[in-house]
Structure formats: structure tokens, C-alpha cells
């Protein structure tokens, strides 16, 4: 059953009409009921005219571009709301209000309902009426639309049926229903606190209170879609890793292992040794052996998140051992006198310093992994544009000379993948065949090859120690419009705003 069958069209006029008082009538029996057309109000005729025969009066709306969804709706349901017009001296129906409906009806080859009234034919009257008719129309709010789509679903219409009945793309209907089913997301849209795009992200993380809180705070602070994209990518990866980490921790605990978290004080075994401080040969300052360290009182396990979460052995009593790489101050004695034993306050400060440094390391590594996903998606989108950036040739020249080694870097990212080529086979043959089929895309292919090289050498060390490659590549992407995240700004050699939260984007200079 179509939506149109649920709509009752009344005889609307733009002039108030006297309403007759209802008179008592005998109740008809079911077998006596017949269907008759309702009479038009006095002074108004409702007529249905073939769209090709309707004359469209001059209109203040100069653009007559038809929205595809609107046209699809007219083709399916016809013109649901009558237009308003009059008859000219030749008797033809002239439409004053409803130009777009008439144009759509012509495309759909259907009739147009017209309220024919007596209208003034002066240009001033026409312009004033058309302005009022178009300017005083209030569109549905996003909240109204969400509620309506949700009600259609409750009434039994599938996503496909709703898309068909409303002339809306199926993906749009699906996204709208996703937002409508989330109390947090729909409330944010209805109250005007979030755009539909932002609400869609809130709905995606519905059920994850911490993620929803972070996104809500970002929206309240004025984050744009670009900033939220980076935040959402990190939150997705956090959720995946959290699930994997939970399983690894559960396995360790089941095996009777002691597990430490980020807030505990510990040190990795590869940074500790049992060699005395006076052993200066680093080849003899071996890291603690995991098998022997299990007897240490500080033996514990931590779930490392470098890529796939995995258990690694650590020590929670690092002071019971020696630093494998002693600092310069520790290695050199001043005036032949050894350094004084650190106080309890100094040890506590060192513990807090290690914990703070580890928190920054973990946070920035997570942010970098999320940025990888966002950046590569953006680069792939850049390669889908009809034309390459204006200075692409200059960038390629610099990349193939100053950064020549990146051209041969291999890894997970391929030029074929960035270009969206699904053909299998040797990369060289596939790319050469593709450019033969797309002779105007040679510059795009060259960019894809160079981009893939840079992406394959891009790693977490970029934000810790920016180099010529990280600065050259990321600053070029920023110049082409890519919004660098906080951690990518570090890798690009840009000093972000100290008040900027991790993952927050800023424009590259």
C-alpha cells in the first residue's frame, strides 16, 4: 500500500471561505454508501489538467532545476498538492503558484491539479503573491523527519519501501533510521545541538557511554566534521582493541599471571639489566631474560598495543635492577664522586614522569593509527577527482629526487588500492593496463605510486622524530586541503596549540 493512499487532500484555497453550518442528516446504512467527488468551494474550481496544457506564468523563481528525489516522487505519486492559478482570456489554465510541480508533472507525463480562482493580472500582484508563497513555506525540521521515518518503519515499511515511497536514496533512509533509533542522536538533532552528520556518529557509538561523551564534548566545543572524523576513527580502533585486549587479559589472568595497567609503575625488560653500572660495554649490558625474570618479585605482564594486542613481560620493581641505557649524568662521575642516592621524593617524581610519558606515548600512538585510516581514505578520494592538484607535477619531481627512496617502499598500501583498481595480477602490468584505459589519468597514477611509497614508510616514529619525508609529505597534503590531526602536525614539524587536545585538528601552515 502506498503512502499516497493514506493522504486525504482537502480543497484548499488562498482565500478564506464561509463555512456552512452542518445540518443533521440520517445515518446511511453501509449498503447505501457511495463515493462522490466533493464540491469545490464557492469561487474556486479544482480541475485536473494535462501538464503539457498548463501555462506557467512568469515566476520570481528563475531556476527550474528539478530535484531528482522530487521528480521521482511525482512520477510515483503524481502531484499531491494542488497548484493555484486562473484562466486567461483564451480559457487556458495559467499556474501562478506551483511552477516546479508543473515542470515535474511534464517530465512524468501526468495531470496537474489546479485551484482555478479569480486573480489580479497585474505584475505587482503576481510578484507579491509568488514571494509570499515561496518565502513563507516552512520545511520539515530534522526532528520531524526522523520521527516520520521511524513511524513508517513501525508501520511495517522496510528501508527499501520507504526509499521507494519517498523518492529517497536507500542509504539516506538507512542512515536516518539509524539516527532515529538512537535517543542520544535524535535528541541532539531535534535540539539543534548537532548536525545530521554529527548525530550519525553519535548513533554509531550508541551504547558506548565514554565514546558518546567524548563526541558530545567535541561537538559542544565546535569541532567540525574533519575533526570528528579523526576522533571517530580513533574511537573505532579503541573499541576493537579494547575487545581484543580484554580477551588477552582474561587469558593471562586465567593462566595465573599478574597483569598491570597503564596507571601502574613498571618498565619493559628490554630497558633493564642486571649488569652493574660500572659495566660500560653496552654489548655486555644485556636486557633481562624473561624466563629468569619470572622469579623476580616485580614480574608481571602488560598487554601491549603495538598493532594487535599481545602480552609482554614487564617489571614493577625497576629499581631492583639497573637501567640498561644509563643516562650521561649517571655514566659520568663528577670529581670522582658518585652521584648521591636519589631521595624518596625524587623516586616518586621519576615514577610519575614515567607514567605520564607512557600515557602520552599510548595516546599519540592510538591517534596515529586512527589518522592512518583517515588520511589514506582522503588520499584515495583525492585520486578520484577529475583533475589532479595544480602543483602535482612539482610535488612528483621533488618526491622522485629528494625522497627517491620512498618510491620503492613496499607494504600494506598499494597504488592499485588507492586508485580503487580491483583487477588482480602483477602491480606493474595492472597499472600500465589501467593507464592505457584511462589515458588522461597518467598524473593520477604517478601520484598514487608516490603516495603509496610515503604511506608505507609512515609510522609512529614520525610524530616522535619528524624527518624530511614526514614533513614534506604531510605538509603537501595539508596544502591540498587535508586536515592534519594533532599527532600529524607533530610529524609535519608543526607545533600545535598547547591547549589543543590530542587528535584535534588545526590548519597546516
C-alpha positions as CSV (number, residue, x, y, z in Angstrom):
1,X,0.0,0.0,0.0
2,X,1.5,3.4,-1.0
3,X,1.8,6.4,1.2
4,X,-0.4,8.4,-1.1
5,X,-3.4,6.2,-0.1
6,X,-3.1,7.4,3.4
7,X,-3.3,11.1,2.4
8,X,-6.6,12.9,2.4
9,X,-6.5,16.0,0.1
10,X,-8.9,18.8,1.0
11,X,-10.0,21.7,-1.1
12,X,-7.6,24.3,0.0
13,X,-7.9,27.9,-1.2
14,X,-5.8,31.0,-0.6
15,X,-8.9,33.0,0.3
16,X,-11.0,32.3,3.4
17,X,-14.4,30.8,2.6
18,X,-17.5,30.9,4.7
19,X,-18.1,27.5,6.3
20,X,-21.8,26.3,6.2
21,X,-23.3,25.0,9.5
22,X,-23.7,21.3,9.4
23,X,-27.3,20.0,9.3
24,X,-28.4,16.8,10.9
25,X,-28.6,14.0,8.4
26,X,-29.9,10.5,8.8
27,X,-27.2,7.9,9.1
28,X,-26.8,5.9,5.9
29,X,-26.7,2.1,6.0
30,X,-23.4,0.6,4.7
31,X,-25.1,-0.7,1.5
32,X,-26.3,2.9,0.8
33,X,-22.8,4.5,0.9
34,X,-21.5,5.7,-2.4
35,X,-18.3,7.7,-3.3
36,X,-18.9,11.1,-4.8
37,X,-16.5,13.9,-5.6
38,X,-16.6,16.7,-3.0
39,X,-17.9,20.0,-4.5
40,X,-15.4,22.8,-4.8
41,X,-15.6,25.8,-2.5
42,X,-17.5,28.8,-3.8
43,X,-15.5,30.8,-6.4
44,X,-12.9,28.0,-6.7
45,X,-12.8,25.2,-9.3
46,X,-10.5,22.2,-8.7
47,X,-9.5,21.0,-12.1
48,X,-7.1,18.4,-13.4
49,X,-5.2,19.5,-16.4
50,X,-2.6,17.6,-18.5
51,X,0.7,19.1,-17.6
52,X,1.6,19.8,-21.2
53,X,-1.5,22.0,-21.5
54,X,-0.8,24.2,-18.4
55,X,0.6,27.6,-19.0
56,X,3.3,28.6,-16.4
57,X,3.1,32.3,-15.6
58,X,6.3,34.4,-15.2
59,X,7.9,33.5,-11.9
60,X,10.2,35.1,-9.4
61,X,12.0,31.7,-9.2
62,X,14.4,31.8,-12.1
63,X,16.0,28.4,-11.6
64,X,13.8,25.5,-12.7
65,X,16.2,22.7,-11.8
66,X,14.2,19.7,-10.6
67,X,15.5,17.7,-7.6
68,X,15.8,14.0,-8.6
69,X,14.0,12.9,-5.4
70,X,11.1,15.3,-6.0
71,X,10.8,14.2,-9.6
72,X,10.8,10.5,-8.5
73,X,8.1,11.3,-6.0
74,X,5.9,12.9,-8.7
75,X,6.4,10.0,-11.1
76,X,5.3,7.6,-8.4
77,X,2.5,9.5,-6.6
78,X,1.6,12.3,-9.0
79,X,1.2,15.9,-7.9
80,X,-0.3,15.6,-4.4
81,X,-0.7,19.3,-3.6
82,X,-2.9,21.4,-6.0
83,X,-1.3,24.4,-7.7
84,X,-3.1,27.7,-7.8
85,X,-3.9,29.6,-11.0
86,X,-6.5,31.2,-13.2
87,X,-7.9,31.1,-16.7
88,X,-6.6,33.6,-19.3
89,X,-8.6,35.3,-22.0
90,X,-8.2,32.3,-24.2
91,X,-9.5,30.0,-21.5
92,X,-6.2,28.2,-20.8
93,X,-5.3,27.4,-17.2
94,X,-2.3,29.6,-16.1
95,X,-0.5,28.5,-12.9
96,X,0.8,31.2,-10.7
97,X,1.9,29.1,-7.7
98,X,3.3,25.6,-8.4
99,X,5.8,26.1,-11.2
100,X,8.1,23.2,-10.0
101,X,5.1,20.9,-9.7
102,X,4.1,21.6,-13.2
103,X,7.6,21.1,-14.6
104,X,7.9,17.8,-12.7
105,X,4.4,16.7,-14.0
106,X,5.5,17.4,-17.5
107,X,8.5,15.1,-17.0
108,X,6.3,12.5,-15.5
109,X,3.6,12.9,-18.1
110,X,0.8,13.2,-15.5
111,X,-2.0,15.7,-14.9
112,X,-1.8,18.7,-12.6
113,X,-4.5,19.6,-10.0
114,X,-5.1,23.3,-10.1
115,X,-7.3,25.5,-7.9
116,X,-8.7,27.9,-10.5
117,X,-9.6,31.3,-8.9
118,X,-10.1,34.9,-9.9
119,X,-6.8,36.6,-9.7
120,X,-5.4,40.0,-10.4
121,X,-3.3,40.1,-13.6
122,X,-1.0,42.9,-12.6
123,X,2.7,42.2,-12.4
124,X,2.9,43.7,-8.9
125,X,0.2,41.4,-7.6
126,X,1.8,38.3,-9.2
127,X,5.3,39.1,-7.8
128,X,3.9,39.8,-4.3
129,X,1.9,36.6,-4.3
130,X,4.8,34.5,-5.5
131,X,7.2,36.0,-3.0
132,X,4.8,35.3,-0.1
133,X,4.0,31.8,-1.3
134,X,7.7,30.8,-1.6
135,X,9.2,32.7,1.3
136,X,6.6,31.7,3.9
137,X,6.9,28.0,3.5
138,X,8.4,26.2,6.5
139,X,10.3,23.0,5.7
140,X,10.2,19.9,8.0
141,X,12.7,20.1,10.7
142,X,15.3,17.3,11.1
143,X,13.5,16.1,14.2
144,X,10.1,15.9,12.3
145,X,11.8,13.9,9.5
146,X,13.4,11.5,11.9
147,X,10.1,10.9,13.7
148,X,8.3,10.4,10.4
149,X,10.8,7.8,9.0
150,X,10.7,6.0,12.3
151,X,6.9,5.9,12.3
152,X,6.9,4.5,8.7
153,X,9.2,1.7,9.9
154,X,7.0,1.0,12.8
155,X,4.0,0.8,10.4
156,X,5.8,-2.0,8.7
157,X,7.6,-0.4,5.8
158,X,11.1,-1.7,5.0
159,X,14.1,0.6,4.2
160,X,13.6,-0.2,0.5
161,X,9.9,0.6,0.7
162,X,10.4,3.9,2.5
163,X,13.0,4.8,-0.1
164,X,10.6,3.9,-2.9
165,X,7.7,5.8,-1.4
166,X,9.5,8.9,-0.6
167,X,11.9,9.1,-3.6
168,X,14.9,9.0,-1.2
169,X,18.1,7.1,-1.6
170,X,18.2,3.8,0.3
171,X,21.4,4.7,2.1
172,X,19.9,8.0,3.2
173,X,16.8,6.2,4.6
174,X,19.0,3.7,6.4
175,X,21.1,6.5,8.0
176,X,18.1,8.4,9.0
177,X,16.6,5.4,10.7
178,X,19.9,4.7,12.5
179,X,19.8,8.2,14.0
180,X,16.1,7.9,14.8
181,X,16.6,4.7,16.8
182,X,19.3,6.4,19.0
183,X,17.8,8.5,21.8
184,X,21.0,10.5,22.2
185,X,21.5,11.1,18.5
186,X,17.9,12.0,17.7
187,X,17.7,14.3,20.8
188,X,20.9,16.1,19.6
189,X,19.4,16.7,16.1
190,X,16.0,17.8,17.4
191,X,17.5,20.2,19.9
192,X,19.8,21.6,17.2
193,X,22.9,20.7,19.1
194,X,24.3,18.5,16.3
195,X,24.0,18.3,12.6
196,X,22.7,15.1,11.0
197,X,26.3,14.0,10.1
198,X,27.4,14.5,13.7
199,X,24.3,12.7,15.0
200,X,25.1,9.7,12.7
201,X,28.4,9.4,14.6
202,X,26.7,9.6,17.9
203,X,24.3,6.8,16.8
204,X,27.2,4.6,15.6
205,X,28.7,4.6,19.2
206,X,25.3,4.3,20.9
207,X,25.9,2.0,23.9
208,X,29.5,3.2,24.4
209,X,29.0,5.9,27.1
210,X,32.6,7.0,27.1
211,X,32.7,7.4,23.3
212,X,29.4,9.2,23.2
213,X,30.5,11.6,26.0
214,X,33.8,12.4,24.1
215,X,31.9,13.0,20.8
216,X,29.3,15.1,22.6
217,X,32.0,17.2,24.2
218,X,33.8,17.6,20.8
219,X,30.6,18.8,19.2
220,X,29.9,21.3,22.0
221,X,33.5,22.7,21.6
222,X,32.8,23.4,18.0
223,X,34.6,20.5,16.3
224,X,33.9,20.4,12.6
225,X,33.3,17.2,10.5
226,X,37.0,16.8,9.8
227,X,38.0,16.9,13.4
228,X,35.2,14.5,14.3
229,X,36.3,12.1,11.5
230,X,39.7,11.7,13.2
231,X,38.1,11.3,16.6
232,X,35.6,8.7,15.4
233,X,38.3,6.7,13.6
234,X,40.3,6.6,16.9
235,X,37.2,5.6,18.9
236,X,36.5,2.7,16.4
237,X,40.0,1.4,16.8
238,X,39.8,1.8,20.6
239,X,36.7,-0.3,20.6
240,X,38.3,-3.0,18.5
241,X,41.5,-3.0,20.6
242,X,39.6,-2.9,23.9
243,X,37.7,-6.1,22.9
244,X,40.9,-7.8,21.9
245,X,42.8,-6.5,25.0
246,X,40.0,-7.7,27.2
247,X,40.4,-11.2,25.8
248,X,44.2,-11.2,26.2
249,X,43.9,-10.0,29.8
250,X,41.4,-12.7,30.5
251,X,43.7,-15.4,29.2
252,X,46.6,-14.1,31.3
253,X,44.5,-14.0,34.4
254,X,43.2,-17.5,33.8
255,X,46.8,-18.6,33.5
256,X,47.6,-17.1,36.9
257,X,49.6,-14.2,35.6
258,X,49.8,-10.8,37.3
259,X,48.5,-8.1,34.9
260,X,49.3,-4.4,35.2
261,X,47.6,-1.4,33.6
262,X,48.6,2.0,32.3
263,X,48.3,3.6,35.8
264,X,50.8,1.2,37.3
265,X,54.5,1.8,37.5
266,X,56.5,-0.7,35.5
267,X,59.3,-0.9,33.0
268,X,59.8,-3.1,30.0
269,X,62.5,-5.8,30.3
270,X,64.4,-4.6,27.3
271,X,65.2,-1.3,29.2
272,X,66.6,-3.1,32.3
273,X,69.7,-5.2,33.0
274,X,71.4,-6.9,35.9
275,X,74.8,-5.7,34.7
276,X,76.4,-3.4,37.2
277,X,76.6,0.4,36.4
278,X,80.4,0.2,36.0
279,X,80.0,-2.1,33.0
280,X,80.3,0.4,30.2
281,X,80.3,-2.0,27.2
282,X,76.7,-2.0,26.0
283,X,77.2,-5.4,24.4
284,X,77.6,-6.8,27.9
285,X,74.6,-4.8,29.3
286,X,72.1,-7.5,28.2
287,X,68.4,-7.0,28.7
288,X,66.6,-9.0,31.4
289,X,65.8,-12.5,30.4
290,X,62.0,-13.2,30.5
291,X,62.5,-16.8,31.6
292,X,64.8,-15.8,34.5
293,X,62.8,-12.7,35.4
294,X,59.7,-14.8,36.4
295,X,61.4,-15.3,39.8
296,X,61.6,-11.5,40.4
297,X,59.1,-10.1,42.8
298,X,58.2,-7.5,40.2
299,X,57.4,-10.0,37.4
300,X,54.2,-9.0,35.7
301,X,52.5,-8.9,32.3
302,X,51.2,-6.0,30.4
303,X,49.0,-6.1,27.2
304,X,51.0,-4.2,24.6
305,X,49.0,-2.4,21.9
306,X,51.6,-2.0,19.1
307,X,49.2,-3.3,16.4
308,X,47.5,-6.4,17.6
309,X,47.3,-6.5,21.5
310,X,49.7,-9.1,22.9
311,X,51.1,-9.9,26.3
312,X,54.6,-8.8,27.2
313,X,56.5,-9.3,30.4
314,X,57.4,-6.2,32.5
315,X,58.9,-5.4,35.9
316,X,57.1,-3.4,38.5
317,X,60.2,-3.1,40.6
318,X,62.6,-1.5,38.1
319,X,64.8,-0.1,41.0
320,X,65.7,-3.7,41.8
321,X,67.7,-3.8,38.6
322,X,69.8,-1.3,36.6
323,X,69.0,0.9,33.7
324,X,70.3,-0.8,30.5
325,X,71.0,2.5,29.0
326,X,72.2,4.8,31.8
327,X,72.0,8.5,31.2
328,X,75.1,10.6,30.6
329,X,74.8,12.1,34.1
330,X,74.7,8.6,35.6
331,X,77.6,7.3,33.5
332,X,80.0,10.2,34.3
333,X,81.2,10.8,37.8
334,X,81.7,14.4,38.8
335,X,85.1,14.9,40.6
336,X,85.4,11.2,41.2
337,X,82.4,11.2,43.4
338,X,79.4,9.1,42.6
339,X,76.0,10.8,42.4
340,X,74.0,11.0,45.6
341,X,71.4,8.3,46.2
342,X,68.0,9.8,45.0
343,X,65.5,10.7,47.7
344,X,62.1,9.1,48.1
345,X,60.6,12.3,46.6
346,X,62.9,12.0,43.5
347,X,61.9,8.4,43.0
348,X,58.2,9.3,43.3
349,X,58.8,12.1,40.7
350,X,60.5,9.7,38.4
351,X,57.7,7.2,38.7
352,X,55.1,9.9,37.8
353,X,57.3,11.1,34.9
354,X,57.5,7.6,33.5
355,X,53.7,7.1,33.8
356,X,53.0,10.5,32.2
357,X,55.4,9.8,29.3
358,X,53.8,6.4,28.8
359,X,50.3,7.9,28.7
360,X,51.4,10.4,26.1
361,X,53.0,7.6,24.1
362,X,50.0,5.4,24.2
363,X,47.6,8.3,23.4
364,X,49.6,9.5,20.5
365,X,50.2,6.1,19.1
366,X,46.4,5.4,19.1
367,X,45.8,8.8,17.5
368,X,48.4,8.0,14.8
369,X,46.8,4.7,14.0
370,X,43.5,6.4,13.6
371,X,45.0,9.1,11.4
372,X,46.4,6.5,9.1
373,X,42.9,5.3,8.3
374,X,41.5,8.8,7.8
375,X,44.5,10.0,5.8
376,X,44.5,7.1,3.4
377,X,40.8,7.4,2.7
378,X,41.3,11.1,2.0
379,X,44.2,10.4,-0.4
380,X,42.1,7.8,-2.2
381,X,39.4,10.4,-2.6
382,X,41.9,12.9,-4.0
383,X,42.9,10.5,-6.7
384,X,39.2,10.1,-7.7
385,X,38.9,13.7,-8.6
386,X,38.7,14.6,-12.3
387,X,41.8,16.7,-12.2
388,X,45.0,16.4,-10.2
389,X,46.1,19.3,-7.9
390,X,47.7,22.2,-9.9
391,X,51.2,21.7,-8.4
392,X,51.1,17.9,-8.6
393,X,54.0,17.8,-11.2
394,X,56.2,19.8,-8.9
395,X,55.4,17.6,-5.9
396,X,56.2,14.5,-8.0
397,X,59.5,16.0,-9.1
398,X,60.6,16.7,-5.5
399,X,59.3,13.2,-4.3
400,X,61.3,11.4,-7.1
401,X,64.5,13.2,-6.3
402,X,64.8,14.4,-2.7
403,X,62.7,11.5,-1.4
404,X,63.6,8.9,-4.1
405,X,63.9,6.0,-1.7
406,X,60.2,6.2,-0.8
407,X,59.3,5.2,-4.4
408,X,60.4,1.6,-3.7
409,X,58.9,1.2,-0.2
410,X,56.5,-1.8,-0.1
411,X,53.9,-2.5,2.5
412,X,50.1,-2.7,3.0
413,X,49.3,0.3,0.8
414,X,49.4,0.0,-2.9
415,X,48.9,2.4,-5.8
416,X,46.3,-0.1,-7.1
417,X,44.4,0.1,-3.9
418,X,44.5,3.9,-3.7
419,X,43.1,4.1,-7.2
420,X,40.4,1.6,-6.5
421,X,41.5,-0.9,-9.1
422,X,40.1,-4.3,-8.3
423,X,41.9,-6.2,-11.0
424,X,44.3,-8.8,-9.7
425,X,47.8,-9.6,-11.1
426,X,51.2,-8.1,-11.0
427,X,51.1,-4.4,-9.9
428,X,53.2,-3.1,-12.9
429,X,51.0,-4.8,-15.5
430,X,47.8,-3.8,-13.8
431,X,48.8,-0.2,-13.5
432,X,50.1,0.1,-17.1
433,X,46.9,-1.5,-18.4
434,X,44.8,0.9,-16.3
435,X,46.5,4.0,-17.6
436,X,46.1,2.8,-21.2
437,X,42.4,2.5,-20.5
438,X,42.4,6.0,-18.8
439,X,44.9,7.9,-20.9
440,X,44.1,11.3,-19.2
441,X,44.9,9.9,-15.8
442,X,48.7,9.5,-16.1
443,X,49.3,12.2,-13.4
444,X,46.8,10.5,-11.1
445,X,48.6,7.2,-11.5
446,X,52.0,8.8,-10.8
447,X,50.7,10.4,-7.7
448,X,49.2,7.0,-6.5
449,X,52.6,5.3,-6.9
450,X,54.4,8.1,-4.9
451,X,51.6,8.3,-2.3
452,X,51.7,4.5,-1.6
453,X,55.5,4.8,-1.1
454,X,55.1,7.5,1.5
455,X,52.3,5.7,3.2
456,X,54.3,2.5,3.5
457,X,57.2,4.3,5.3
458,X,54.8,6.4,7.5
459,X,54.9,5.0,11.1
460,X,54.5,6.1,14.7
461,X,58.1,7.3,14.9
462,X,57.1,10.2,12.6
463,X,55.4,12.0,15.4
464,X,58.3,11.4,17.8
465,X,61.1,12.3,15.4
466,X,59.9,14.2,12.3
467,X,62.1,13.9,9.3
468,X,62.3,15.2,5.8
469,X,59.8,12.6,4.5
470,X,57.2,13.2,7.1
471,X,57.4,17.0,6.8
472,X,57.5,17.0,3.0
473,X,54.6,14.6,2.6
474,X,52.2,15.8,5.3
475,X,52.7,19.5,4.7
476,X,51.9,18.9,1.0
477,X,48.7,17.0,1.8
478,X,47.8,19.9,4.1
479,X,48.4,22.4,1.3
480,X,45.9,20.4,-0.8
481,X,43.3,20.6,1.9
482,X,43.8,17.6,4.1
483,X,43.1,18.5,7.8
484,X,46.1,17.3,9.8
485,X,45.3,15.8,13.2
486,X,47.2,16.9,16.3
487,X,49.6,14.0,16.0
488,X,50.1,14.5,12.3
489,X,51.0,18.1,13.0
490,X,53.8,16.9,15.2
491,X,55.1,14.6,12.4
492,X,54.8,17.6,10.0
493,X,57.1,19.7,12.2
494,X,54.2,21.9,13.2
495,X,53.9,22.9,16.9
496,X,50.2,22.6,17.7
497,X,48.4,24.8,20.1
498,X,49.4,23.6,23.6
499,X,45.7,23.9,24.6
500,X,44.7,21.7,21.8
501,X,43.5,18.2,22.8
502,X,45.1,15.1,21.3
503,X,43.5,14.3,18.0
504,X,42.2,17.9,17.5
505,X,43.0,19.2,14.0
506,X,44.4,22.6,13.1
507,X,45.2,24.1,9.7
508,X,48.6,23.4,8.5
509,X,50.8,26.4,7.7
